[in-house]
Amino acid sequence: MIKAGIIGGAGYTAGELIRILLNHPQVELVFVNSTSNAGNKLYDVHSGLLGETEISFTNEFPYDKIDVLFFCTAHGDTKKFMEANDIPKHLKIIDLSTDYRHKADGNNFVYGLPELNKEKIKKANYIANPGCFATAIQLGLLPLAKAGLLNNEIHVNAITGSTGAGVKPSATSHFSWRDNNISVYKAFEHQHLTEIRQSLEQLQNDFIEEINFIPVRGNFTRGIFVSTYLKYEGTLDDAEKLYKEYYNDSPFVTITEKNPDLKQVVNTNKCILHFEKHGNKLLVLSCIDNLIKGASGQAVHNMNLIFGLEETEGLKLKASAF
C-alpha cells in the first residue's frame, strides 16, 4: 500500500483528494494536516465524508511515515515548507499550488500534465500539478502544437464554477452575488497563461502567437467549459485524425462528435473534446471538472504514474449528470 499524507486539508481540492484517496485500493491515507482544524474529524469540515472515515486533522507533519505527500496549500506555502524542512529523500511530492509550475533555475519539479509529460512523471520525485484552466485549455491545443500548427492568434473563452475561487468566501463567490450572474475577470492576464505558453512551446518551440484568454465566473458550482478558436487550413477529418493520434494513449481524454455538456465531466477525471470547422477557423471545445481533472484527480493520476500503477486506478468515477 502507498502511504499518503496531505498538507493543507481544509479546502475544496483537499476534500476531493481525501475522498479519492480513501477509496483508492492501493492507498492508505496516513494523515491530513490542517493547523486551524487540528483535532476535528475530517467530516466536520468535509461533510460529504461522514460515514467514510474517522480520521481527524492533525497539526503535525509525520512525513517520515509516508511515501507521498500532497500539498493543497495556499500559493507560496509549499515553497516555504520545502525550504524550511529536511524532506526524506524517498518522499514523493505532489504540489497542487502554483509554486513550482514555471521553469526556473533550481526547479526540479516535473510539470504534471500526464498527456504532455507522462514518461517524465514516471521517473519524477517532485510533481507540480497544473492549474485547472491551464489543464482544460492545454488539452484543447496540444495536438495542434505537436503538429506545429499554432501559427496564428489563439482566442479562448472559458467559464468556471464557483469552487475555482477556493473555499474561503469572498465578494465574488458569495451565493447572493454569484447566483444568476456571470462576470469576466483577469482578461488577457490570467496567471495560468504562463504555464500554458510554456507547454505549447515545449511541443512547438517556434510558438510566439498571442493567447487571448477571457476567463468568466459562472453561476454554478464546479466544472470548466472552454471554447477555443484559431485559424486552421486543414479539414475537420484532418483535425480528428490529429487529435485521436495524439490522445491514443490517454485514458482520460475523450473525443466526441457531439457538442458536449459540462455535466458529462463533473465528478470525473475526464476531459471531453469536441471540434468543428467554420470557414478557415477550427473551434475546439474542452470541458473538465476543475476540482478533479483540474486538481485532485490529476494529482492522483500523477501518483499512479510515479508508483507504476494502472493510470485509472482509483479514478473510475461516474459523472454526476443525473
C-alpha positions as a LaTeX table, in Angstrom:
\begin{tabular}{lrrr}
\hline
Residue & $x$ (\AA) & $y$ (\AA) & $z$ (\AA) \\
\hline
Met1 & 0.00 & 0.00 & 0.00 \\
Ile2 & 1.14 & 3.54 & $-0.80$ \\
Lys3 & 1.10 & 5.63 & 2.38 \\
Ala4 & $-0.07$ & 9.18 & 1.71 \\
Gly5 & $-0.25$ & 12.45 & 3.62 \\
Ile6 & $-1.86$ & 15.80 & 2.86 \\
Ile7 & $-0.81$ & 19.27 & 3.99 \\
Gly8 & $-3.50$ & 21.93 & 3.77 \\
Gly9 & $-6.53$ & 19.71 & 4.23 \\
Ala10 & $-9.45$ & 22.11 & 4.63 \\
Gly11 & $-10.06$ & 23.39 & 1.09 \\
Tyr12 & $-12.19$ & 22.11 & $-1.78$ \\
Thr13 & $-9.33$ & 20.38 & $-3.62$ \\
Ala14 & $-8.19$ & 18.71 & $-0.39$ \\
Gly15 & $-11.73$ & 17.46 & 0.22 \\
Glu16 & $-11.84$ & 15.85 & $-3.21$ \\
Leu17 & $-8.33$ & 14.46 & $-2.79$ \\
Ile18 & $-9.27$ & 12.88 & 0.55 \\
Arg19 & $-12.38$ & 11.32 & $-0.99$ \\
Ile20 & $-10.41$ & 9.82 & $-3.88$ \\
Leu21 & $-7.56$ & 8.53 & $-1.71$ \\
Leu22 & $-9.91$ & 6.93 & 0.84 \\
Asn23 & $-11.46$ & 4.92 & $-1.99$ \\
His24 & $-8.19$ & 4.15 & $-3.79$ \\
Pro25 & $-7.47$ & 0.41 & $-3.50$ \\
Gln26 & $-3.70$ & 0.91 & $-3.33$ \\
Val27 & $-3.52$ & 3.81 & $-0.84$ \\
Glu28 & $-3.58$ & 4.26 & 2.91 \\
Leu29 & $-4.24$ & 7.84 & 3.98 \\
Val30 & $-1.96$ & 8.31 & 6.99 \\
Phe31 & $-2.59$ & 11.94 & 7.93 \\
Val32 & $-4.26$ & 15.18 & 6.86 \\
Asn33 & $-2.65$ & 18.32 & 8.21 \\
Ser34 & $-4.65$ & 21.47 & 8.98 \\
Thr35 & $-3.44$ & 23.72 & 11.77 \\
Ser36 & $-6.77$ & 25.52 & 12.10 \\
Asn37 & $-8.75$ & 22.26 & 12.30 \\
Ala38 & $-6.40$ & 20.07 & 14.34 \\
Gly39 & $-8.37$ & 17.56 & 16.41 \\
Asn40 & $-11.55$ & 17.87 & 14.36 \\
Lys41 & $-12.80$ & 14.96 & 12.29 \\
Leu42 & $-12.35$ & 15.27 & 8.54 \\
Tyr43 & $-16.12$ & 15.14 & 8.13 \\
Asp44 & $-16.51$ & 18.16 & 10.42 \\
Val45 & $-15.07$ & 20.20 & 7.53 \\
His46 & $-15.82$ & 17.96 & 4.54 \\
Ser47 & $-19.34$ & 16.88 & 5.44 \\
Gly48 & $-19.58$ & 14.54 & 2.46 \\
Leu49 & $-17.07$ & 12.26 & 4.22 \\
Leu50 & $-19.50$ & 11.48 & 7.05 \\
Gly51 & $-19.61$ & 7.70 & 7.35 \\
Glu52 & $-16.47$ & 7.30 & 5.22 \\
Thr53 & $-13.72$ & 7.81 & 7.80 \\
Glu54 & $-12.98$ & 8.59 & 11.45 \\
Ile55 & $-9.62$ & 10.25 & 10.71 \\
Ser56 & $-9.01$ & 13.58 & 12.45 \\
Phe57 & $-6.97$ & 16.54 & 11.23 \\
Thr58 & $-3.52$ & 16.92 & 12.77 \\
Asn59 & $-1.20$ & 19.90 & 13.22 \\
Glu60 & 1.84 & 17.62 & 12.93 \\
Phe61 & 3.92 & 16.70 & 9.85 \\
Pro62 & 4.79 & 12.98 & 10.20 \\
Tyr63 & 6.18 & 12.81 & 6.67 \\
Asp64 & 8.70 & 10.16 & 7.74 \\
Lys65 & 5.77 & 7.70 & 7.83 \\
Ile66 & 4.56 & 8.20 & 4.27 \\
Asp67 & 5.61 & 7.57 & 0.66 \\
Val68 & 3.88 & 10.54 & $-1.00$ \\
Leu69 & 2.98 & 13.99 & 0.28 \\
Phe70 & 0.31 & 16.14 & $-1.36$ \\
Phe71 & 0.31 & 19.91 & $-0.85$ \\
Cys72 & $-3.12$ & 21.55 & $-1.07$ \\
Thr73 & $-1.78$ & 24.74 & 0.44 \\
Ala74 & $-2.12$ & 28.40 & $-0.44$ \\
His75 & 0.18 & 29.63 & $-3.20$ \\
Gly76 & 3.64 & 30.27 & $-1.79$ \\
Asp77 & 3.33 & 27.91 & 1.18 \\
Thr78 & 4.75 & 24.79 & $-0.49$ \\
Lys79 & 7.99 & 26.56 & $-1.32$ \\
Lys80 & 8.26 & 27.86 & 2.26 \\
Phe81 & 7.72 & 24.35 & 3.64 \\
Met82 & 10.25 & 22.78 & 1.28 \\
Glu83 & 12.86 & 25.37 & 2.22 \\
Ala84 & 12.23 & 25.06 & 5.97 \\
Asn85 & 12.16 & 21.26 & 6.30 \\
Asp86 & 14.56 & 18.39 & 5.72 \\
Ile87 & 12.48 & 16.25 & 3.33 \\
Pro88 & 13.34 & 12.50 & 3.31 \\
Lys89 & 14.92 & 11.51 & 0.00 \\
His90 & 12.41 & 8.70 & $-0.59$ \\
Leu91 & 9.40 & 11.00 & $-0.27$ \\
Lys92 & 7.47 & 11.88 & $-3.43$ \\
Ile93 & 5.94 & 15.37 & $-3.51$ \\
Ile94 & 2.85 & 16.40 & $-5.50$ \\
Asp95 & 2.16 & 20.13 & $-5.21$ \\
Leu96 & $-1.26$ & 21.45 & $-6.23$ \\
Ser97 & $-0.28$ & 25.11 & $-5.85$ \\
Thr98 & 1.41 & 27.37 & $-8.41$ \\
Asp99 & 4.77 & 27.37 & $-6.63$ \\
Tyr100 & 6.75 & 25.12 & $-8.98$ \\
Arg101 & 4.79 & 25.13 & $-12.24$ \\
His102 & 7.07 & 27.54 & $-14.06$ \\
Lys103 & 10.52 & 26.60 & $-15.30$ \\
Ala104 & 13.33 & 28.26 & $-13.37$ \\
Asp105 & 16.90 & 27.58 & $-12.34$ \\
Gly106 & 16.93 & 25.10 & $-9.47$ \\
Asn107 & 13.33 & 23.98 & $-10.03$ \\
Asn108 & 13.44 & 20.16 & $-10.09$ \\
Phe109 & 9.66 & 19.69 & $-10.22$ \\
Val110 & 8.18 & 18.00 & $-13.31$ \\
Tyr111 & 5.11 & 19.70 & $-14.73$ \\
Gly112 & 2.42 & 17.11 & $-14.05$ \\
Leu113 & 0.22 & 17.12 & $-17.14$ \\
Pro114 & 0.19 & 13.39 & $-17.99$ \\
Glu115 & $-0.94$ & 14.00 & $-21.56$ \\
Leu116 & 2.24 & 16.02 & $-22.09$ \\
Asn117 & 4.88 & 14.61 & $-19.74$ \\
Lys118 & 3.86 & 11.03 & $-18.93$ \\
Glu119 & 7.32 & 9.47 & $-19.23$ \\
Lys120 & 8.96 & 12.25 & $-17.21$ \\
Ile121 & 6.31 & 11.91 & $-14.49$ \\
Lys122 & 7.01 & 8.18 & $-14.14$ \\
Lys123 & 10.62 & 8.96 & $-13.18$ \\
Ala124 & 9.93 & 12.05 & $-11.08$ \\
Asn125 & 10.24 & 12.64 & $-7.35$ \\
Tyr126 & 8.53 & 16.04 & $-7.36$ \\
Ile127 & 5.43 & 16.99 & $-9.37$ \\
Ala128 & 3.93 & 20.43 & $-9.98$ \\
Asn129 & 0.24 & 19.77 & $-10.61$ \\
Pro130 & $-1.17$ & 22.02 & $-13.39$ \\
Gly131 & $-3.80$ & 24.69 & $-12.89$ \\
Cys132 & $-7.43$ & 23.97 & $-13.72$ \\
Phe133 & $-7.88$ & 26.48 & $-16.56$ \\
Ala134 & $-4.43$ & 25.55 & $-17.84$ \\
Thr135 & $-5.36$ & 21.86 & $-17.98$ \\
Ala136 & $-8.56$ & 22.38 & $-19.96$ \\
Ile137 & $-7.01$ & 24.88 & $-22.38$ \\
Gln138 & $-3.83$ & 22.90 & $-22.99$ \\
Leu139 & $-5.70$ & 19.67 & $-23.69$ \\
Gly140 & $-7.57$ & 21.51 & $-26.42$ \\
Leu141 & $-4.34$ & 22.74 & $-28.05$ \\
Leu142 & $-1.57$ & 20.18 & $-27.50$ \\
Pro143 & $-2.20$ & 18.14 & $-30.69$ \\
Leu144 & $-2.01$ & 21.30 & $-32.80$ \\
Ala145 & 1.23 & 22.36 & $-31.10$ \\
Lys146 & 2.73 & 18.90 & $-31.65$ \\
Ala147 & 1.96 & 19.27 & $-35.37$ \\
Gly148 & 3.43 & 22.80 & $-35.47$ \\
Leu149 & 0.10 & 24.35 & $-36.42$ \\
Leu150 & $-0.17$ & 27.15 & $-33.84$ \\
Asn151 & 0.86 & 29.91 & $-36.22$ \\
Asn152 & $-1.90$ & 32.45 & $-35.58$ \\
Glu153 & $-3.50$ & 34.18 & $-32.62$ \\
Ile154 & $-5.46$ & 31.90 & $-30.29$ \\
His155 & $-8.78$ & 33.04 & $-28.84$ \\
Val156 & $-10.05$ & 31.41 & $-25.65$ \\
Asn157 & $-13.22$ & 31.96 & $-23.64$ \\
Ala158 & $-13.57$ & 29.79 & $-20.54$ \\
Ile159 & $-16.20$ & 29.72 & $-17.81$ \\
Thr160 & $-15.58$ & 28.18 & $-14.39$ \\
Gly161 & $-17.67$ & 27.26 & $-11.38$ \\
Ser162 & $-17.51$ & 28.98 & $-8.00$ \\
Thr163 & $-15.32$ & 26.27 & $-6.42$ \\
Gly164 & $-12.50$ & 27.57 & $-8.59$ \\
Ala165 & $-12.32$ & 30.57 & $-6.26$ \\
Gly166 & $-11.49$ & 28.42 & $-3.24$ \\
Val167 & $-13.33$ & 27.62 & $-0.03$ \\
Lys168 & $-12.87$ & 30.99 & 1.70 \\
Pro169 & $-15.83$ & 33.26 & 0.91 \\
Ser170 & $-15.24$ & 36.48 & $-0.98$ \\
Ala171 & $-17.37$ & 39.16 & $-2.57$ \\
Thr172 & $-17.33$ & 37.34 & $-5.92$ \\
Ser173 & $-18.05$ & 33.85 & $-4.53$ \\
His174 & $-20.89$ & 34.78 & $-2.16$ \\
Phe175 & $-24.09$ & 32.97 & $-3.23$ \\
Ser176 & $-26.21$ & 36.13 & $-3.40$ \\
Trp177 & $-23.72$ & 37.71 & $-5.83$ \\
Arg178 & $-22.78$ & 34.64 & $-7.82$ \\
Asp179 & $-26.27$ & 33.22 & $-8.39$ \\
Asn180 & $-27.98$ & 34.32 & $-11.63$ \\
Asn181 & $-24.80$ & 36.17 & $-12.59$ \\
Ile182 & $-21.67$ & 35.89 & $-14.70$ \\
Ser183 & $-18.67$ & 38.19 & $-14.93$ \\
Val184 & $-15.27$ & 38.45 & $-16.60$ \\
Tyr185 & $-12.06$ & 38.64 & $-14.55$ \\
Lys186 & $-8.32$ & 38.88 & $-15.29$ \\
Ala187 & $-8.97$ & 39.24 & $-19.02$ \\
Phe188 & $-5.77$ & 38.66 & $-21.04$ \\
Glu189 & $-3.76$ & 38.49 & $-17.77$ \\
His190 & $-4.72$ & 35.26 & $-16.01$ \\
Gln191 & $-1.86$ & 33.61 & $-14.11$ \\
His192 & $-2.32$ & 30.28 & $-15.94$ \\
Leu193 & $-1.20$ & 31.82 & $-19.23$ \\
Thr194 & 2.46 & 31.35 & $-18.29$ \\
Glu195 & 2.21 & 27.59 & $-17.86$ \\
Ile196 & 0.00 & 27.26 & $-20.95$ \\
Arg197 & 2.59 & 29.02 & $-23.11$ \\
Gln198 & 5.38 & 27.01 & $-21.52$ \\
Ser199 & 3.70 & 23.72 & $-22.51$ \\
Leu200 & 2.87 & 24.83 & $-26.05$ \\
Glu201 & 6.46 & 25.96 & $-26.57$ \\
Gln202 & 7.64 & 22.56 & $-25.33$ \\
Leu203 & 5.88 & 20.94 & $-28.31$ \\
Gln204 & 6.25 & 23.80 & $-30.81$ \\
Asn205 & 9.42 & 25.70 & $-30.00$ \\
Asp206 & 8.72 & 28.46 & $-32.50$ \\
Phe207 & 5.35 & 29.31 & $-30.93$ \\
Ile208 & 5.17 & 33.09 & $-30.46$ \\
Glu209 & 1.49 & 33.87 & $-31.06$ \\
Glu210 & $-0.84$ & 35.74 & $-28.69$ \\
Ile211 & $-3.19$ & 33.74 & $-26.47$ \\
Asn212 & $-6.26$ & 35.93 & $-25.96$ \\
Phe213 & $-7.82$ & 34.41 & $-22.84$ \\
Ile214 & $-11.09$ & 35.68 & $-21.35$ \\
Pro215 & $-11.92$ & 33.90 & $-18.06$ \\
Val216 & $-15.53$ & 34.01 & $-16.88$ \\
Arg217 & $-17.04$ & 33.37 & $-13.45$ \\
Gly218 & $-20.05$ & 31.08 & $-13.82$ \\
Asn219 & $-23.14$ & 30.82 & $-11.64$ \\
Phe220 & $-22.66$ & 27.08 & $-11.00$ \\
Thr221 & $-20.55$ & 25.17 & $-8.51$ \\
Arg222 & $-17.97$ & 23.14 & $-10.42$ \\
Gly223 & $-16.61$ & 22.50 & $-13.87$ \\
Ile224 & $-14.79$ & 24.39 & $-16.63$ \\
Phe225 & $-16.06$ & 24.79 & $-20.19$ \\
Val226 & $-13.55$ & 26.17 & $-22.69$ \\
Ser227 & $-14.21$ & 27.48 & $-26.19$ \\
Thr228 & $-11.06$ & 27.98 & $-28.25$ \\
Tyr229 & $-10.81$ & 29.03 & $-31.88$ \\
Leu230 & $-7.96$ & 29.79 & $-34.26$ \\
Lys231 & $-7.20$ & 29.81 & $-37.98$ \\
Tyr232 & $-6.77$ & 26.29 & $-39.36$ \\
Glu233 & $-6.41$ & 25.40 & $-43.02$ \\
Gly234 & $-6.87$ & 21.64 & $-42.68$ \\
Thr235 & $-10.14$ & 19.72 & $-42.88$ \\
Leu236 & $-12.24$ & 18.51 & $-39.97$ \\
Asp237 & $-11.12$ & 14.96 & $-40.81$ \\
Asp238 & $-7.51$ & 16.11 & $-40.59$ \\
Ala239 & $-8.15$ & 17.55 & $-37.14$ \\
Glu240 & $-9.94$ & 14.43 & $-35.96$ \\
Lys241 & $-7.03$ & 12.25 & $-37.05$ \\
Leu242 & $-4.54$ & 14.59 & $-35.40$ \\
Tyr243 & $-6.35$ & 14.57 & $-32.06$ \\
Lys244 & $-7.09$ & 10.86 & $-32.00$ \\
Glu245 & $-3.45$ & 10.02 & $-32.71$ \\
Tyr246 & $-2.19$ & 12.37 & $-30.01$ \\
Tyr247 & $-4.60$ & 11.08 & $-27.35$ \\
Asn248 & $-4.45$ & 7.43 & $-28.34$ \\
Asp249 & $-2.66$ & 6.58 & $-25.07$ \\
Ser250 & $-4.59$ & 8.99 & $-22.82$ \\
Pro251 & $-7.32$ & 7.15 & $-20.88$ \\
Phe252 & $-8.99$ & 10.29 & $-19.53$ \\
Val253 & $-9.38$ & 12.24 & $-22.79$ \\
Thr254 & $-12.48$ & 11.52 & $-24.85$ \\
Ile255 & $-13.20$ & 12.97 & $-28.30$ \\
Thr256 & $-16.83$ & 13.27 & $-29.26$ \\
Glu257 & $-18.62$ & 14.28 & $-32.44$ \\
Lys258 & $-21.47$ & 15.70 & $-30.37$ \\
Asn259 & $-21.43$ & 19.11 & $-28.74$ \\
Pro260 & $-20.55$ & 18.24 & $-25.11$ \\
Asp261 & $-22.27$ & 19.22 & $-21.88$ \\
Leu262 & $-20.42$ & 20.21 & $-18.73$ \\
Lys263 & $-22.44$ & 17.70 & $-16.73$ \\
Gln264 & $-20.73$ & 14.88 & $-18.62$ \\
Val265 & $-17.44$ & 15.54 & $-16.79$ \\
Val266 & $-18.47$ & 16.78 & $-13.34$ \\
Asn267 & $-17.26$ & 14.35 & $-10.63$ \\
Thr268 & $-14.85$ & 12.64 & $-13.07$ \\
Asn269 & $-11.21$ & 12.84 & $-14.15$ \\
Lys270 & $-12.29$ & 13.11 & $-17.80$ \\
Cys271 & $-11.64$ & 15.78 & $-20.36$ \\
Ile272 & $-14.13$ & 15.77 & $-23.23$ \\
Leu273 & $-13.05$ & 17.39 & $-26.50$ \\
His274 & $-15.16$ & 18.39 & $-29.49$ \\
Phe275 & $-14.14$ & 20.34 & $-32.56$ \\
Glu276 & $-15.86$ & 21.99 & $-35.51$ \\
Lys277 & $-14.65$ & 23.67 & $-38.70$ \\
His278 & $-16.15$ & 27.07 & $-39.54$ \\
Gly279 & $-14.68$ & 28.56 & $-42.70$ \\
Asn280 & $-10.94$ & 28.86 & $-42.10$ \\
Lys281 & $-11.32$ & 28.51 & $-38.33$ \\
Leu282 & $-11.20$ & 25.49 & $-36.03$ \\
Leu283 & $-13.38$ & 25.61 & $-32.92$ \\
Val284 & $-12.22$ & 23.37 & $-30.08$ \\
Leu285 & $-14.44$ & 22.77 & $-27.05$ \\
Ser286 & $-12.97$ & 21.20 & $-23.93$ \\
Cys287 & $-14.57$ & 20.59 & $-20.56$ \\
Ile288 & $-13.32$ & 19.21 & $-17.25$ \\
Asp289 & $-14.20$ & 19.14 & $-13.56$ \\
Asn290 & $-11.97$ & 21.86 & $-12.09$ \\
Leu291 & $-11.64$ & 20.02 & $-8.75$ \\
Ile292 & $-10.79$ & 16.60 & $-10.19$ \\
Lys293 & $-9.18$ & 16.64 & $-13.63$ \\
Gly294 & $-8.18$ & 20.23 & $-12.90$ \\
Ala295 & $-6.71$ & 19.43 & $-9.48$ \\
Ser296 & $-7.10$ & 16.40 & $-7.21$ \\
Gly297 & $-7.85$ & 13.69 & $-9.76$ \\
Gln298 & $-4.90$ & 14.78 & $-11.85$ \\
Ala299 & $-2.73$ & 14.67 & $-8.71$ \\
Val300 & $-3.79$ & 11.06 & $-8.10$ \\
His301 & $-3.18$ & 10.26 & $-11.80$ \\
Asn302 & 0.36 & 11.57 & $-11.30$ \\
Met303 & 0.75 & 9.45 & $-8.16$ \\
Asn304 & $-0.38$ & 6.36 & $-10.09$ \\
Leu305 & 2.25 & 7.02 & $-12.76$ \\
Ile306 & 5.04 & 7.60 & $-10.22$ \\
Phe307 & 4.33 & 4.33 & $-8.39$ \\
Gly308 & 3.80 & 2.23 & $-11.51$ \\
Leu309 & 0.07 & 1.68 & $-11.03$ \\
Glu310 & $-2.60$ & 1.49 & $-13.69$ \\
Glu311 & $-3.32$ & 5.09 & $-14.72$ \\
Thr312 & $-7.03$ & 4.81 & $-13.97$ \\
Glu313 & $-6.60$ & 3.17 & $-10.54$ \\
Gly314 & $-8.96$ & 4.85 & $-8.09$ \\
Leu315 & $-10.20$ & 7.27 & $-10.75$ \\
Lys316 & $-13.00$ & 5.35 & $-12.47$ \\
Leu317 & $-15.59$ & 7.90 & $-11.41$ \\
Lys318 & $-19.11$ & 8.36 & $-12.75$ \\
Ala319 & $-20.28$ & 11.76 & $-13.92$ \\
Ser320 & $-22.96$ & 13.24 & $-11.67$ \\
Ala321 & $-25.11$ & 14.23 & $-14.66$ \\
Phe322 & $-28.33$ & 12.90 & $-13.17$ \\
\hline
\end{tabular}
